[in-house]
Amino acid sequence: HDDIMTTAGDVHDEGATSMSSLAVRTQKKLVGKLASNKRLSKQVLPDRASALFESLHALLRECLEREQADKLAKYAMKLALKVGVLAKNGLLDGEKEQERLDKVKHHCHALALAVCSFATVAYSYEREFLVALCEALRADLAPIVDYQLSDKSSARLAFFFDTLCTPVVMDALFRPEHDAALKRFAEDIDSLIESQYL
C-alpha cells in the first residue's frame, strides 16, 4: 500500500514539475514576443520599465546604425525579462545562483548610478570605469544565462556586451550631441532606482 502511495506521489510530483517547467517555457516564449512587439510590451511591462527600454532604444538609435541599435535594445529586453522569469519562478533559489543573482543586482545598481552621474555631471564620463562595471555584470550574468537559458541567449549576451564595450560605441553614447537622449535615459533609470526596481 505504501509503495502505491509513493508511486502515486512520484507521478504527481513529476506532473507538477513538468507543468511548472511548461509554464516557465511559455513565459520565456512570451518574453520573446514582448521584445519584438513594442505595443504589446507597453501593455504588459510596468510603466517605468517600459519607459526605460524605450529611452535606451531611442539613445541607441541616435548613436548607432538603426539595425544595430534595434538588435541591442531587443537583446537587452529579452535578457532582462528572461532572467526575471527565472527568478520569479524560483529557478535561481540555489545558494550559488542566489549569490550570483545578488551580485548581478548589485552590478546593475552600480552601473545605473554611474550612467546617471555621467549623464548629469558634464565632462565626468570615464569609459574605462563603465567598461569595468559592464564586464563585472557580464561575469556574474553569463553563468546564469549559460546554465538556465539557451545557446541563443548566451550569444545575445556576448553580442550585447561585446558591442556596448567597444570604445567607439561607448563613447558615442556620451557625446554632447546625444545629451538630450542620454538625460532622458538617465531620468528613467533614476525613476527605477527610486521605486527600488534597480
N, C-alpha and C positions, 0 to 999 in steps of 0.2 A: 504493500500500500504506500509505504514511504517512497519507494522507488518511482511509482507512478506520479506521485505528487511532485517529486523532484524533477522528473522529466517534464511534467506539465509546466512547472515553474521555469525550467530552462527554455522551453518553447516560447512561453510568454515573454521572457527576457529577450530572447532573440528577436521576437516580433517587435517588441518595444524599441530595441536597438536599431533594427532596420528601418522602422518608421521614423525614428529620430534622425537617422542618417539621411533618409529620403527628404525630410524637412530641411535639413542643412543644405543638401544638394539643390533643392528647389530655391531656397533663399539665395544661394550663390548665383544661380541662373538669373534670378530676378535682378540681382546686383548688376549683372552684365547688361541687361536691358535698360536699367536705370542710367548707367553710364553712357549709353548710346542715345538716350532719348531725353532731351532737356526738359520737355514739358512734363513727362512722367516723373522725372527726378524731383522737380519742383513740388509735385503733389505729395510725394512720399517722404522726402527728406525734411528735417526740421528747417525752418526758415533761415536760421543763422548758418547752418551747414551748407544749404543750397546757395546762399549768398557768397560764401567763401569759395566754393568751387567755381561759381560764375566769375567772380573777380579775379581768381587765379587764371582762368581761361582767357579773360579779357587782357590781362597783363601779358600772358604768353603770346597771344595773337599780335600784340603791339611790337613785341621784341623779336619774334621768330617767324619763319615761314608758316603759313596757315596749316599745312598738313602736319608739320612737326608739333606745332602748338596744340592742335586738336588731339594728337596722339598722347602727348604728355598729360594734358588735362584729363583725358579719358582714363589713362592708366592710373593717375593719382586717385581718381574717384573709385575705380574698381578695387584697387589695393586697399584703400582705407575702409571701404564698405565690407569687403570680404573678410578682412581681419576683424572688423566689428561683428560680423555674423559668427565667426569662430568664438570670439569672447562671449557673446551673448548666449550662445548655446553650450557654454561650459567646456569647450574643447581646448581651452588654454588654462585649465584649472590645476594641472600638474605643477609641482613645485618649481621645476626648471622653466616651464612655459610661463608661469605666473611671474617669475623673476624677470624673464625676458620681456614680457608684456609691460611690466612696471618700468623697465629701462626704456622701452620704446616710448611710453607715455612721457617719461622724463625728458628724453631727447627731443620729442615733438614740442614740448613746452619750451625748452631752451631755444630751439630753432625759431619758434614763433616769437618769443621775446626779442631775439636778435634781429629778425626781419623787421619787427615793429620799431625797434630802436634805430636801425639803419635807415628806415623809411622816414623817420621823424627828424633825426638829427643830421643836418647837412654835413657832407664830407666825412661821415663816420664809417662808411662801408668798408669792410675788410673781407676780401674774398677768401683768404686762407682760413679765417675763423669760421666762416659759413660752410666752407667745404669740409672742414674738420667735423662740424656738427652734423652735416649730412652723412658723412662716412660713418660716424658713430651710430646714427639712427639706422643706416643701412645694415651695419654689422649685427645689430640685435634683431632687426626685422627679417633679414634673409633666412635665418634658420626656421622661423615660424612659417614663412611663405613656402620654403623648400619642403618642409615636412608635412604641412597641412594642406597646401594648395597644389595646383597643377604646375607642370613644367612651363606652361604658357605664362602663368602668374610670376614664376621666377624670372622668366625672360623679360616680362614687363617691368619688374622691379629693377633688373640690371639696366635696361634701356633708360628708365626714368632717371636713375641716379647718375649713370654714365653721361647722359646728355646734360642734366642740370649742373653737374660739377665741372663741365667743360668751361675753362676760363672765359671764352667768348660769349657763352650763353649766360653764365652767372653775372658777368659784367654788364651785359645788355639789360638785364632786369633792373639794374640800379643806375642806369644812365639818366641824366637830368630830364631828357625829353620824355621819359616814361614815368615821370614823377607822379602825375595825377592818378594813373592806373595803379602804381605801386602803393600810393597812400590809401586808395580805396581798398586794396587787398589787405593792407595793414589794419585798417579800421575793422574789416570783417574778422581778421584774426583776433583783434582786441576784444571784439564782441563775444567771440567764442571763449576767450580766456576769462572774461568777466562772468560768463554764465557757467564756467567750470567744465566746459566741454574739452578744453585744451589744458 
